[in-house]
Amino acid sequence: MAAAARLALRARPLSRPNPGVAALVVDQGRVTSRGWTQPGGRPHAEAEALAGLDPMMLAGSTLYVTLEPCAHRSSRGPACADLIVAARPARVVVGQHDPDPRTSGEGIARLEAAGIATRLLDDKASAASLAGFLTRQRRGRPWVTLKLATSLDGCIALADGSSRWITGESARAHVHAHRAQADAILVGGGTWRADAPGLDVRLPGLEARSPQRVVLTRGDAPAGVTRLAAPEAIAELEGVQYLYVEGGAQTAAAFLAADLVDALHLYRAPILIGDGRRSLGALGLASLDAAHGRWQMAERRQLGSDHFEAYWRSRT
């Protein structure tokens, strides 16, 4: 299932508005086929994995899929639960329940009614690979990643606002790789007016993955840029499952204060700035107790001379 969850990353963000799902067919410990949600949302992962397989090969196989197979018919393609019933694998293992009311347990029920052994897991890797879809379904908004690039003493720029470049080339390439997996990227109005950032993907071969551009401002936005007046308005971003927030300090603080940040990406360069601009504004904390227990380490790595850490928001 962990391998399927990793494979699902290939679907982002081109599978939108559908979730990025992956499926593996395994026979006697060997992967015989695989698939992930294709651009535009069709074919689904299960259809890709099952296409062209000899029914004799499937008779003793297990199908691993990160999300419950869909149960609703569409003009764009058949229900995956029906495809699986027709293919008749020996067993199906599902990483996550589908909260979409059009499926919501019906996909698994249809497999079991057909006599196919089915097991539903609460698999963390699958949930992580579906974070944007699940957050949209459960919270009515995109999954939000806040990125901060700072000096060792927590500054994002010199006192005059100069910030190019705090981190090195490896860290910047890492940021662009994450941009390529986002549906939209957001900065504050101050950052937009001061820096006129491109907010695009500048990795060779991935330029077409540049996300939708969004500015948090009460003023006007340039042509081709979506304007939001408040962090809570991200719920209005149609079709956006993954939102990448980059700057600046007041915008970052506003999203944190509203408890809208699900993942925190920290890039730290081995430099000291001193009297520079701080990475965050006021968060409205009443006590230190309110700051503890909110963030859980998810990843840590070295990127050239810079250090990267990812944290996920701990939620009940």
ABEGO torsion letter per residue (X at the ends): XAAAAAAAAAAOAAAOABBBBBBBBBBGGBBABBBBBBBGGOBBAAAAAABGBBAAAAAABBBBBABBBBABBBAAEBBAAAAAAAAGBABBBBABBBABAAAGGAAAAAAAAAGBBBBBBBBAAAAAAAAAAAAAAAAGBBBBBBBBBBBAAGBABBAAGBAOBABBAAAAAAAAAAAAABABBBBBAAAAAAAGBAGBBABBGAAAABBBBBBBBABBBBBGBBBBABAAAAAABBGBABBBBAOBAAAAAAAAAAGABABBBBBBBBBBAEBBBBABBBAGBABAAAABGABBBABBBBBEABBBBBBBBBBX
